């Protein structure tokens, strides 16, 4: 990854580990439907975090549904 990139990170344990590996001082724009991934990036002061909302699944802490897809269009 390089400075200024826009990335989409889904949910799950693998994507969470990828999120943890991204340097905290790397300026990025991150889109995610995952509450856990969004919370991880709140610790990155130079990341613009965009949470893709929708119906939030209680167990997975992940937004699903048409609202998620529409917000990407």
ChimeraX commands (.cxc) that place a marker at each C-alpha (Angstrom):
marker #1 position 0.00,0.00,0.00 radius 0.5
marker #1 position 1.06,3.52,-0.62 radius 0.5
marker #1 position 0.16,6.94,0.69 radius 0.5
marker #1 position -3.20,8.29,-0.44 radius 0.5
marker #1 position -4.68,5.00,-1.63 radius 0.5
marker #1 position -8.35,4.17,-1.22 radius 0.5
marker #1 position -8.99,0.62,-0.02 radius 0.5
marker #1 position -11.98,-1.56,0.80 radius 0.5
marker #1 position -11.55,-4.05,3.66 radius 0.5
marker #1 position -14.27,-6.58,4.38 radius 0.5
marker #1 position -14.84,-8.30,7.71 radius 0.5
marker #1 position -13.53,-11.44,9.31 radius 0.5
marker #1 position -10.40,-12.52,11.12 radius 0.5
marker #1 position -8.10,-12.45,8.09 radius 0.5
marker #1 position -9.09,-8.91,7.13 radius 0.5
marker #1 position -8.72,-7.83,10.75 radius 0.5
marker #1 position -5.14,-9.13,10.80 radius 0.5
marker #1 position -4.43,-7.24,7.55 radius 0.5
marker #1 position -5.83,-4.07,9.12 radius 0.5
marker #1 position -3.53,-4.50,12.14 radius 0.5
marker #1 position -0.50,-4.75,9.82 radius 0.5
marker #1 position -1.11,-1.37,8.15 radius 0.5
marker #1 position 1.19,1.32,9.60 radius 0.5
marker #1 position -0.66,3.83,11.77 radius 0.5
marker #1 position 1.01,6.77,10.04 radius 0.5
marker #1 position 0.11,5.73,6.47 radius 0.5
marker #1 position -2.49,8.16,5.09 radius 0.5
marker #1 position -5.28,6.14,3.46 radius 0.5
marker #1 position -9.00,6.23,2.86 radius 0.5
marker #1 position -10.57,3.01,4.13 radius 0.5
marker #1 position -14.09,1.77,3.37 radius 0.5
marker #1 position -15.42,-1.13,5.45 radius 0.5
marker #1 position -18.73,-2.71,6.47 radius 0.5
marker #1 position -17.00,-4.29,9.49 radius 0.5
marker #1 position -17.42,-2.65,12.87 radius 0.5
marker #1 position -14.24,-4.37,14.14 radius 0.5
marker #1 position -12.16,-3.12,11.20 radius 0.5
marker #1 position -13.61,0.39,11.58 radius 0.5
marker #1 position -12.69,0.39,15.28 radius 0.5
marker #1 position -9.14,-0.72,14.45 radius 0.5
marker #1 position -8.69,2.18,12.03 radius 0.5
marker #1 position -9.90,4.70,14.60 radius 0.5
marker #1 position -6.45,4.16,16.14 radius 0.5
marker #1 position -4.86,5.42,12.88 radius 0.5
marker #1 position -4.87,9.23,13.11 radius 0.5
marker #1 position -4.20,9.88,9.40 radius 0.5
marker #1 position -6.74,7.39,8.00 radius 0.5
marker #1 position -10.06,8.65,6.69 radius 0.5
marker #1 position -12.44,5.91,7.87 radius 0.5
marker #1 position -15.72,5.42,6.01 radius 0.5
marker #1 position -18.10,2.92,7.59 radius 0.5
marker #1 position -20.48,1.33,5.10 radius 0.5
marker #1 position -23.75,1.20,6.98 radius 0.5
marker #1 position -26.63,-1.19,6.65 radius 0.5
marker #1 position -28.28,-3.79,8.81 radius 0.5
marker #1 position -25.73,-4.63,11.50 radius 0.5
marker #1 position -25.44,-8.33,12.29 radius 0.5
marker #1 position -25.13,-8.71,16.06 radius 0.5
marker #1 position -22.81,-11.73,16.10 radius 0.5
marker #1 position -20.54,-10.71,13.23 radius 0.5
marker #1 position -20.60,-6.93,13.91 radius 0.5
marker #1 position -20.81,-6.53,10.14 radius 0.5
marker #1 position -23.20,-4.39,8.05 radius 0.5
marker #1 position -25.14,-6.15,5.30 radius 0.5
marker #1 position -27.88,-5.36,2.83 radius 0.5
marker #1 position -28.70,-3.04,0.00 radius 0.5
marker #1 position -27.60,0.08,1.87 radius 0.5
marker #1 position -24.01,-1.20,1.89 radius 0.5
marker #1 position -24.07,-1.83,-1.85 radius 0.5
marker #1 position -25.81,1.48,-2.61 radius 0.5
marker #1 position -23.26,3.46,-0.63 radius 0.5
marker #1 position -20.53,2.09,-2.92 radius 0.5
marker #1 position -22.32,3.16,-6.12 radius 0.5
marker link #1:1,2 radius 0.2
marker link #1:2,3 radius 0.2
marker link #1:3,4 radius 0.2
marker link #1:4,5 radius 0.2
marker link #1:5,6 radius 0.2
marker link #1:6,7 radius 0.2
marker link #1:7,8 radius 0.2
marker link #1:8,9 radius 0.2
marker link #1:9,10 radius 0.2
marker link #1:10,11 radius 0.2
marker link #1:11,12 radius 0.2
marker link #1:12,13 radius 0.2
marker link #1:13,14 radius 0.2
marker link #1:14,15 radius 0.2
marker link #1:15,16 radius 0.2
marker link #1:16,17 radius 0.2
marker link #1:17,18 radius 0.2
marker link #1:18,19 radius 0.2
marker link #1:19,20 radius 0.2
marker link #1:20,21 radius 0.2
marker link #1:21,22 radius 0.2
marker link #1:22,23 radius 0.2
marker link #1:23,24 radius 0.2
marker link #1:24,25 radius 0.2
marker link #1:25,26 radius 0.2
marker link #1:26,27 radius 0.2
marker link #1:27,28 radius 0.2
marker link #1:28,29 radius 0.2
marker link #1:29,30 radius 0.2
marker link #1:30,31 radius 0.2
marker link #1:31,32 radius 0.2
marker link #1:32,33 radius 0.2
marker link #1:33,34 radius 0.2
marker link #1:34,35 radius 0.2
marker link #1:35,36 radius 0.2
marker link #1:36,37 radius 0.2
marker link #1:37,38 radius 0.2
marker link #1:38,39 radius 0.2
marker link #1:39,40 radius 0.2
marker link #1:40,41 radius 0.2
marker link #1:41,42 radius 0.2
marker link #1:42,43 radius 0.2
marker link #1:43,44 radius 0.2
marker link #1:44,45 radius 0.2
marker link #1:45,46 radius 0.2
marker link #1:46,47 radius 0.2
marker link #1:47,48 radius 0.2
marker link #1:48,49 radius 0.2
marker link #1:49,50 radius 0.2
marker link #1:50,51 radius 0.2
marker link #1:51,52 radius 0.2
marker link #1:52,53 radius 0.2
marker link #1:53,54 radius 0.2
marker link #1:54,55 radius 0.2
marker link #1:55,56 radius 0.2
marker link #1:56,57 radius 0.2
marker link #1:57,58 radius 0.2
marker link #1:58,59 radius 0.2
marker link #1:59,60 radius 0.2
marker link #1:60,61 radius 0.2
marker link #1:61,62 radius 0.2
marker link #1:62,63 radius 0.2
marker link #1:63,64 radius 0.2
marker link #1:64,65 radius 0.2
marker link #1:65,66 radius 0.2
marker link #1:66,67 radius 0.2
marker link #1:67,68 radius 0.2
marker link #1:68,69 radius 0.2
marker link #1:69,70 radius 0.2
marker link #1:70,71 radius 0.2
marker link #1:71,72 radius 0.2
marker link #1:72,73 radius 0.2
view
